[in-house]
Amino acid sequence: SIEDGAGNPLSPDPVTGWYNSITGAPYIVIKGTTDTGSGVREVRYTTDGTEPGLTNGISYTGPFQIDNVKIDAGNFKFAGFDNVGNKETTKSNTQNIWVDTISPHTEFSLNGNTFTLNATDNLSGVKDTYYSFDGITWNTYTGPVPITPAVTQIYYYSVDNAGNEETHHLYDFAPVEISGYVRDIKGEGVSGVKLLLIGDNGTKLATTTNNMGYYEFSNVDPRGNYSVIPKDGNFAPLRREYSSPIKDQREQNFVLYSGWTHINYDSGCTNNYRSASEKVEEGSKLIGEFTDTGRNLSILSGDIDGDGKVELLTSDGTSLKIYKYNSHTKTYDLIWTVAITGKLSLLDNVDSDTQLEIYVSTKDVNGDLTLKIYKWDNITSQLNCIKTITKSGTNTADYWIPRIGQDKVVAGIKAPEGTGLNGVSVFDYSSGTENFFVGTPDDRILSPEWLPAGDYNKDGKFELILTGKSDISDLKVKGIDENGASIFTATFVAGIKGKMIGSLADLDMDGVPEILVFESHNSLNPEDSTVYILKTDGSIDKQYRLSSTPQDNENLYPATGDINNDGVREVVVSDDSGNIYVINMLTQTLITYKPGIGRVWAINEFDGDKGNGKEIIVSSLTPPYQIKVLDKDLNEKYIYPPEGSISINSPVSCLILSDLNGDGVNEIIFSADKLYIIRPSLPSDIPAPPSNLQVSLDLNNNVVCVWQDNSDNELGFKIYRSNNPSDPESWKLVGETQTNDTFYVDTSAPSGYWTYRVTAYNECGESNPAEGEVIYVPPSGEEGGGGCFIATAAYGTPFAKEIDYLRKFRDRYLLKNRIGRALVRFYYRHSPPVAEFISKSSLLRKITRFLLTPLVFMVKLLITGHKFVLITIFALPLLPLFFLIRKRRLKNA
């Protein structure tokens, strides 16, 4: 029998014939089995229509509940067995036992201005799906339903064939919020970062982070697919994407990497460095902080281990080195080196975490282009190759990798003209498969290091600008979207050949980058070099000719940034002759020009003084090879190395900026004849001041200066003297010593009273001075010995400690008053003959030393601060007289 849980008969739903959520799942009860002989052994049953037997079916042990099964009439069979193996006649159900108590499930999908409903059911199947815009009037769903702007709510549910009705759902089109923080790798909020929210429903919003780094997009229509993109910098992830329908999205955070993760700093190839230095001290100079071997290095920096500190990565084509700043030793530790053949191309987080991957362009055993992706393992503290992507048939090509979107890797391929290999391949990061390849126009040689990616047509996705060079074909520029579809192909002037490079830079700072193209030539095709702004269809919008650049100039080196605080990003570009132009491309006007300065590498708020605009980082192209930091007028603010110091023996081949040591000030890292790290000097870089300056006269009345060295970074010491110490203008430099040299003799001091100072100095500046006491230099012709002529003759040297006590007594006490100075002058005038007489006899020297001993002893007590002892010594001879006088007074009384 079929019963409910209480033992009452149970029937199926009279309309559907199913036991459902309304009737409840039934219990199967088999009862009344008896045997008069050997007794009942068991009852067995089957649910699939097969005959029950001792070896087939299930043993019945009592009432049991069934659910979510469909047993047709006659398929539930059962029979009893006695203890000798006899089986009764098999019985079966005469009605269907269909049980489905689970409601169907309906998925809501929003696609633009329509919605779809997709219902599924576990057993009986979906009968109907219904929807309503008010929860009162219901409609049967038959296919995609259009949504008018007036619709704010959609109710929906489904019913299955068993009669189970799904709980009614509500999709509410209430506005949602997308918010989060932009932080640096230390976890601190970054203010002033502009972010864009762009949707396929026409939504375009912009906001800027506050002083805590927080951003928020509110009142966002959930009916859309959206991208949130931070502008102007190296961010992880590059963008965040949301599929319709969206709910509130909070803690949608981005990390701004203050490292140089790409050869041209950012995906737009602007070389406009986002992170500003903190205020650099007035009078600071560029100083060397670290060097290591390596020429023609590829250099990048970024947080590869996720600890909030920036690592430095270098590659010479045969090995990869990773350095980390050691705050205890104040230097850079080589934490990893590995043999890797290839070019260090990119640090990025295509997998959207905040730990950067390392991209190396190399070739496989067949010579085909291969991209190897490495990741730092914090558990084993080593570098592991996590992915390899290879493009076959490319053994004549070279690689460069910018970045684009989430889960996509772009490879710019450079090859000889005519091979058909020049262009862009886009790979799926997860699978490593190539999504598409787009060639350059007429297979011009791609400029892969200048392959900018950015959203210049405001669709929330990234576009690429393909440029190249050719001596046989007209120059063209091609724009494609991130799916490989062509946007434009532009030929500027027919017959013009040479080289073009591209950049995407937001010149007017409205959040949308302009397309910049830089045209140059060579001796085979001489023409004027020109800078262009293109419209989104590839046509020329604005242009400026670099009239002072030779027509056979082959290379241009641009950067863009607001260097003069006028709210417009200027184009700063140099040529092979080192000529530098500062151009407002929006007005097509030249702001500043200077010839022969060097190659432009970057624009950065380098000195931390935002009021004076950003600085331009340049390297000279001819000896002496130097790094120059220029102001907005192209004047030198800092230079390294200064003339007369160390030499850089080859041109700079690679240069980046990064705050490697975490002090808030960017270092300049570059490769020339070796690896250099330089930075602005800090007050702590100035040597510690010397101390304990001692001055005395030798036998020739030369002033001898001796002091204590307290620094370990001085280049030497400077000695000054003054006859009027309170007047700053009176101090004159009289000499210098080398490192660790703490002794100097001034042979030019005129007669008179002089005070001396000594400072330690290096390339960063001078320390505070150690100041000596006043010393008297006798007139010319009088013998020396520090002024203590008789004592010098007695002791045989002006450096005896006894003479030092006498000299200090003179300087501290006698020279401080009129009577004392008169005594000193009398002594200087009359003692030299006596000293000369004493110096000729060893007996007289001994007698003189004996006679001087009490005087030296008392002076020593005075100089060393034992005045009480000295007073006591003088008072002892007076004690008998005191007692005698006291005794007589008592007697008279």
Beta strands, then each sheet from edge to edge (+ up, - down):
strand 1: 2-3
strand 2: 27-28
strand 3: 40-46
strand 4: 58-59
strand 5: 64-65
strand 6: 69-71
strand 7: 77-82
strand 8: 91-92
strand 9: 97-99
strand 10: 105-111
strand 11: 114-120
strand 12: 126-132
strand 13: 139-140
strand 14: 145-146
strand 15: 153-160
strand 16: 169-172
strand 17: 176-184
strand 18: 194-199
strand 19: 204-208
strand 20: 214-220
strand 21: 226-230
strand 22: 235-236
strand 23: 240-242
strand 24: 254-256
strand 25: 286-292
strand 26: 298-302
strand 27: 311-315
strand 28: 319-326
strand 29: 331-339
strand 30: 343-348
strand 31: 357-363
strand 32: 369-377
strand 33: 382-391
strand 34: 398-400
strand 35: 408-414
strand 36: 423-428
strand 37: 434-439
strand 38: 445-446
strand 39: 453-454
strand 40: 463-466
strand 41: 468-470
strand 42: 476-481
strand 43: 486-491
strand 44: 498-505
strand 45: 514-520
strand 46: 529-534
strand 47: 540-546
strand 48: 556-561
strand 49: 570-575
strand 50: 580-584
strand 51: 589-594
strand 52: 599-604
strand 53: 615-619
strand 54: 627-630
strand 55: 636-640
strand 56: 654-658
strand 57: 667-671
strand 58: 675-680
strand 59: 691-697
strand 60: 703-708
strand 61: 716-722
strand 62: 732-738
strand 63: 743-746
strand 64: 752-762
strand 65: 765-766
strand 66: 770-771
strand 67: 775-777
sheet 1: 1+ 2- 5+
sheet 2: 4+ 3- 7+ 8-
sheet 3: 6+ 9-
sheet 4: 10+ 11- 14+
sheet 5: 13+ 12- 15+ 16-
sheet 6: 20+ 17- 24- 22+
sheet 7: 19+ 18- 21+ 23-
sheet 8: 25+ 58- 57+ 56-
sheet 9: 26+ 27- 28+ 29-
sheet 10: 30+ 31- 32+ 33-
sheet 11: 34+ 35- 36+ 37-
sheet 12: 38+ 41- 44+ 45- 46+ 47-
sheet 13: 39+ 40- 42+ 43-
sheet 14: 48+ 49- 50+ 51-
sheet 15: 52+ 53- 54+ 55-
sheet 16: 59+ 60- 63+
sheet 17: 62+ 61- 64+ 65-
sheet 18: 62+ 61- 64+ 66-
sheet 19: 62+ 61- 64+ 67-
end
